[in-house]
Each structure stands twice: as structure tokens, then as C-alpha cells.
């Protein structure tokens, strides 16, 4: 019998991927049509700083993968530890985003300033919201694991949440590449 | 040999169960059968509401220069009529039938995610309440069901109606995506042994393809709605040209949803027809593979024709030609199905039950709607008739003449299974003829009105020759339609109370939902028949000439 949970999450990810593609396309469309002088990606964002927080988020994908490995009771502690690491890294990413938002807002780069502001905050804002939802799911799994659930690390719930977490990472890679590094 | 009961059992009108009794049992249920019925009841209620909105519009338009409704009120009413019919009637009624029937037709005991199923329904109710709350919160949305920018933006849309519209649709959209995911996983993972994909009942196949459409198209709506809310509430600039935004972007994004959406509203209807016509022609469907493959073709092509809603926007000849050609192409797989259904009836022992009458009328009316649709693919014709009553006529022929008629066929066909009782054929015939006559009176003349230039979404019109007469005919038709709905409600009410007991398989049909009692027990089946072909019940009843030995 197929794993219905993972199939459902995969379908949900396909759906959300389309949602993000449309927000990214809007960003790119207005970037191409922008007036050069006003606030834009090149003159307001700091890719190097953001790269650090990006590295933290990508590491969280590795840590959740490490949490998922192992199949016996001995690694329950390892499982909980790596889950906690994942959550901390995810939270650190959100903290970095918050700092970046604060800096931009203090320079009067707001969602209503111009189309860069509108598209940037909408896109990264919805990504951040998805990270937050992922953290919530991780916290639930963590709580259940502490309470003694998940004897089998390949549990469908853990794998399903991991799938979502990797998706959230992948979306950020695309956002970082197109918004911060301007590869397109 | 399996042991299928063929005796008529005394069944209660609604599924008996060991769940909670009474109203709480319905509200708290995660049983797909109860949720399916709730979807259908919701669709019925909002069909009435949307119908009243339509009647108000038709009264206002019955003669020129009428002052029955103010322009502002009229705008709210046509917006709510469209939004209601699409999001609160058509999609829920199709999802309701799918939710009820798919697990039964694949021999499963419920959907893959019963609680998610319930959540989808209650998100629909929540979204509907949000949407209708706008009437008492400063005014309903009034920019049309597709809310073009900049009319939908803050300087032009002063009430918060559009915010309620966006939020309500976001809630409903989330529930719909969840239903799509639930149906795909159910169909892929929970089929009875022997029920391969190529043996799927066509209704289930259409629902499967449709669910993929749902999960890919609704994100486009969600993205559009959040962008609109950012513009309206946070002073964003996505769609406001003065700040460098693009109203055309709204159209591109909205129609990227909106075009697949119309196929979302018709594919399950095709599925219903593909079940009803074979049973009442006593023949298997002609060309199962063609019907199934053409459905996939429609789904794929549906993502490539959205800009045919934008021929008058000034996209340029390249866009116009490309999308015009693609739009002509998409008519082909639909036409293939019409031929398959006709060929199924050809040479069959046709029985014109009310379900079959609605299905046959579907073939005619949907074809008319499809033909008028294809005329829009010829770009210069579109330039002439876009935003006129020709469009209104087209959409109602495909959505009412098509989907609604197919849904009525499905209701008359499956009502015995859902309730244990037959609908009255006599009252059903009255319902059918009133609907057929009322529908055609209302909408046939609108083709002419559109061609002579009457725009849509206007609260009144000048006293030009023939305009008043044609509008009056349309209004009379609308009231006949209203009467037909009352007849239908009477039929349902009276049949639930005292209709003939149905038994397991009153129509001698062949798919798995007929292999259990009417209504089914909570767990659906005591025993699922062996599945070795597309018609397991035929095989069971004809061991000397089963389908799989052909």
C-alpha cells in the first residue's frame, strides 16, 4: 500500500510550488520593467549577509535528514537532538529575515514604496510564513517524539514533514538566486 | 462466489450509523457520505440564493430604463450571482458527488483523509459566510466575479466588499485544493483489488484528472487574491498602473486560474454523463480509451488557452493567433467525447428515464455552448462579441445546459443510492420539461442580444428595436426556470418521505456503488465483488459472458 501521507504532501508541494512560481514571476516581471534609480534589489539588499542565513536554512535540511536516519530505539535521543537543531536553524533563519526586514523598513523600503518593495515583501513574506508553518509542524513532531512516539524513524509523519521542510528550503534557494543574486 | 444481497431492504432515508445521532452527527461527521450530502445541500441552498440574484437581475432588465435596482445594487448582485454560482454551487455540487461516490465506486470504505474531507467542507461554509457577510458590512463586492484591476483597487472599490470576496475565496480555495489532494490520494491508493486504472469508472477517471486541474489551477487564484489584498490593504502596487503596476497582470494571473476552472466545472459532469448514458442504453461506453485520453488532453490544453479571455486587451497579433489556434484545438477532445456518447446510444436499448432525459438534453445543449465557444476562438469575432450577452449565452449553455443538466441527470441516477428511495419519474418529467423550456427561453435569445450589441453587466439599456422584447422573453424564461426548481424541490421532499423503496441496484447498473445497500452502511461494503473488468456487477450477473472473457 502506497504511503498516502507522503503522496498527499507531494501533491500539496506541487500546488504550493505553482503559487510561489507566480509570485516569483511577478517579481521578475516588475524588476525588468523598473526605473533604475529607485530602491531595488541591487541597491538595497545585502546578499552576503543573507547568504549566512541561507546557509543556516540549508543546514537545517541536512539536520532533519540526519534526524530521519536510524531505525532503533538507541537513536531516539539523536532523533530529538537533530530535530531540535533543525528547529533552531529554522528559527535563526526567520530571525535573520526579521533583521533584514527591520533594516529595510528603517530605510523606508516598505511594501508600498515601489514595486520592488511590493514584490519583495510579498514573496519573502509568504516564504517566511511557510517556514513558520514548518517550524510549527516540527515542534509538534518534537513534542510527540519526547513523549515516546515514533519508534520507527522512517515513520510516515516524520518523512512527510521532512518533505515539506525540504520544499521550503528549495523555494528559498530559488528566491535567493533570483532576488538576491539576480541570476535571471 | 461472493454473496451479494439482491433483496429489497427497508432502508432509512439517510445513512444509519453508530456515530452521533441527530444534528451533531452531521456537523461532526467525517464520513464521506454525510460530507458529500452536506456539499449537495450547500449547493442547493446557494443555487436558490444565486437564482434569486439572477431573478433580480432579470426583473431589472425586463424592460428598458427600468429603475427597479440602482446601478450600484445591480453591480453587487451580478458579482455575487457569478461568484455564488461558480464557487458555492457548481464546484461544491461536483465535489459533493465526487466525495460521496468515489470511495463507493472504487470499493473503499472512505476517503484517504476523512478529517481533511470534513475540513474542506467547513472551509467552504466559512468562506461562503465571509462572502455573504459583505452585504451587511458596507456592501457586497461589485467588480464582477473576475474583479478586474483597477476597478477592484481601493480608489474605485470603496467598500470592503472586495476584501470579503478575496478572503472568502481564499478560504474556499484552500478547501478545494485539499479536496483535490484527498481525491487523488484516495483514487490512487484505496482501489479494491483488481480495479486497475484502466478499469476505473469514467466518473472516477474524470474526477482524478479534474483533481490534478484543481491543485494546479487554484494556486493561480490564491496568488492573485493575495496580491490584490496586498494592494488593497497594504498599499502595494501589483495592479495599479499609476505606480508602475500592471492591471494586465491581474488578467493573466486570474485567467490562468479562470480558464482551467471552467474545465474543473465540466469534467465531472462529463463523468456523470459517461455513467448515465451507458446504463440507460444498456451498452458499455463506446471508446472508453478515447474518452479517457481526450480528458487528459483537455486538462493539458486548458493551461494553454487562458489569454483567449484577453483578446481585446491589446496583447498583439502573436498572442492572439497563438491563443486563438490553441482554443480551436481544445474543442477537438471535447467533440470526441460527444461522438463517443452518441455512439454509445446508437443501437442501444434506450430507456428514457428522467436521468437519461437530462443526459440527452446535455448532449444537445452542451454542444450548442461548445459551438458558441469555438466561435470566440476566431479572434475578430471575439472582438465584436466580447463582453456582450453572446458571452453570457455561451457560458450559461455550457454551465447550465452542460454541467447543471448533467448534475440533474446524476441526481436522478444516484438519489436512490444516497437515500434508499426513488425520485418520482412523473414529477421528474415535469421538472425536466420546465427546466428545458425555461432554460432555452432564457438564454437562446441572449445570443441574438449579444450579436446586436447589448453589453453584459449593464443595469439597463436603451429602447433599441427588439431589445426590450428579447429581454422580456429572457426574463419570462428565468421565471419558468424558477418554477422548475420548485418542482424539483417538491420531488426531492416528497420522495424522501414516501418515494418508492429503491433496493441495491434499481437501474441494473454495473459499477461497484450498486453492490451495496441503498443507502450504504457506514463502512460502505460488507463484501466488495471481485473486479476483473470495467463492469464487475455485469460479470457477477452474467457468469457465462463476463466482460473479461471477451
Interface residues (C-beta under 8 A of the other chain):
Chain A: X1 X2 X4 X7 X8 X11 X12 X14 X15 X16 X18 X19 X22 X23 X26 X29 X30 X33 X34 X35 X111 X112 X114 X115 X118 X119 X122 X126
Chain B: X112 X113 X177 X180 X181 X182 X184 X185 X188 X189 X215 X216 X218 X219 X220 X222 X223 X224 X226 X227 X230 X231 X234 X235 X236 X237 X238 X243 X244 X245 X246 X249 X253 X256
